[in-house]
Amino acid sequence: MGFIGASIVRNVIDCENHRFEFASDHQDQFPAFVCEAFGPDGECAVDIVAWPLERPGHVMTMFGRCGLLGAWEAINPASYYLNTPLLMHRTPLDWLKAGCRGAVVVVPHVAARMLLDLPGKVAAQDEVHGQELERLRRSVLPVDQILVPTIKEGLAA
C-alpha cells in the first residue's frame, strides 16, 4: 500500500504558474486539499501540493519542485517487477483513491524529465492520457536543439 504524509483541507489562493499560498483572509481564497510531497527517496518532503476541492485536476505546489506524487514508486525498479507497468493517474485525487499506488504528474516541466528516467513502462488512464504523457516526455528533447551540418557536393578533395 502507498502512503501520503501530512494532509489537511485549508483555504489557499492560486498564485498562477502551478503555485499556491496559504490564505487566512483573502477575497480569492478557496478550500483545497493540501498534502506533503515526498521526493524519490520516499522520506524527505520536497514540496507541498494542493488542489481545489471542486477541481481536483487543477494541481498546484508551494515551491514548484514536485514533479510527481508517488515519485518513490515511479523510480523504484521493484514497481515494475515482472514487466508490471506503473499506473499513472490523471489527478492527485485519483492517486489518493488508488491508495497512493502509482504516480501522478504535479508540475509538468519537472515531471517531464522524471518520465525519461523511469526504469519501466507506464500505464495511462486512457488513450488521451497516454498521449498527454508522451507529449510531456517528448517535450524534454526539443527537436531543434541538435544542429547537423550540411555537406555540399564537390567541396571535398
C-alpha positions in Angstrom: 0.0 0.0 0.0 1.2 3.5 -0.8 1.3 6.4 1.6 0.7 10.1 2.0 2.3 12.5 4.5 0.6 15.2 6.5 -2.6 16.4 4.9 -5.3 19.0 5.6 -8.1 20.9 4.0 -7.2 24.6 4.1 -8.0 27.8 2.3 -5.4 28.8 -0.3 -5.0 31.3 -3.1 -3.9 30.4 -6.6 -0.7 32.3 -7.5 -0.7 31.1 -11.1 2.1 29.0 -12.8 1.1 25.9 -10.7 1.8 27.7 -7.4 -0.3 28.5 -4.3 -0.1 30.2 -0.9 -2.0 29.7 2.3 -4.7 32.2 2.8 -6.2 33.4 6.0 -8.4 36.3 4.8 -8.2 36.9 1.0 -11.1 37.5 -1.3 -9.9 34.9 -3.9 -9.3 32.1 -1.4 -10.9 28.7 -1.8 -10.8 25.4 0.1 -8.2 22.9 -1.1 -6.8 19.6 -0.1 -3.1 20.1 0.9 -0.5 17.4 1.4 3.2 16.8 1.6 5.0 15.7 -1.5 7.9 13.3 -0.9 10.9 13.0 -3.1 12.2 9.9 -4.9 13.6 8.5 -1.5 10.0 8.4 -0.2 11.2 10.0 3.1 12.1 13.7 2.5 9.3 16.2 1.8 10.3 18.2 -1.2 7.2 20.3 -1.6 3.6 20.9 -0.6 0.8 20.1 -3.1 -2.7 21.5 -3.2 -5.8 21.2 -5.4 -9.2 22.8 -5.0 -11.8 20.5 -3.6 -14.1 21.4 -6.5 -11.4 21.0 -9.2 -9.0 18.1 -8.4 -7.4 18.4 -11.8 -6.0 21.9 -11.0 -2.8 20.9 -9.1 -0.6 23.5 -7.5 2.6 23.4 -5.4 4.1 25.8 -2.9 7.6 25.7 -4.3 7.3 24.2 -7.8 9.6 21.3 -7.0 7.3 18.3 -7.1 7.2 16.6 -10.5 5.3 13.5 -9.4 3.3 12.5 -6.4 4.4 8.9 -5.9 7.9 9.7 -7.2 9.4 7.0 -4.9 7.2 4.3 -6.6 7.9 5.7 -10.1 11.7 5.4 -9.8 11.8 2.1 -7.8 12.7 -0.8 -10.2 10.6 -3.1 -7.9 7.5 -1.3 -9.0 8.0 -2.8 -12.5 8.5 -6.4 -11.3 7.6 -8.9 -13.9 7.0 -6.1 -16.5 4.2 -4.6 -14.5 3.7 -1.0 -15.7 3.5 1.9 -13.3 -0.1 3.1 -13.1 -0.1 6.9 -13.9 -3.2 8.7 -12.6 -4.9 11.7 -14.1 -5.4 13.6 -10.9 -4.0 13.5 -7.4 -7.5 12.6 -6.1 -7.4 9.5 -8.4 -4.0 8.7 -6.9 -5.4 9.0 -3.4 -8.4 6.8 -4.2 -5.9 4.2 -5.5 -4.3 4.0 -2.1 -1.3 6.2 -3.2 -0.2 3.5 -5.6 1.4 4.6 -8.9 2.1 8.2 -9.6 0.5 11.4 -10.9 2.0 14.5 -12.6 2.1 17.6 -10.5 4.4 20.1 -12.1 4.6 19.2 -15.8 8.0 20.5 -16.7 9.6 18.8 -13.7 7.7 15.6 -14.3 8.8 15.5 -18.0 12.4 15.0 -17.1 11.5 12.3 -14.5 9.5 10.4 -17.1 12.6 10.0 -19.2 14.4 8.1 -16.3 11.6 5.7 -15.4 13.0 2.1 -15.3 9.9 0.6 -16.9 6.7 1.2 -18.8 3.7 3.3 -17.5 0.0 2.6 -17.9 -2.1 5.7 -18.7 -5.8 6.0 -17.8 -6.9 6.1 -21.4 -5.6 7.0 -24.9 -5.9 10.7 -24.4 -4.0 10.5 -21.1 -1.3 8.4 -22.8 -0.9 11.0 -25.5 -0.6 13.7 -22.9 2.1 11.7 -21.0 4.0 11.0 -24.3 3.9 14.7 -25.3 5.1 15.7 -21.9 8.0 13.2 -22.1 9.0 14.3 -25.6 8.9 18.0 -24.5 12.2 17.5 -22.7 14.0 16.9 -26.0 13.4 19.9 -28.3 13.9 18.8 -31.9 15.6 22.0 -33.0 18.4 21.7 -30.3 20.7 19.5 -32.4 22.2 21.0 -35.5 23.5 18.9 -38.3 25.9 20.4 -40.8 25.0 20.1 -44.4 27.6 18.7 -46.8 27.9 20.4 -50.1 28.9 18.3 -53.2 32.2 18.9 -54.8 33.9 20.6 -51.9 35.7 17.5 -50.6 39.1 17.0 -52.4 
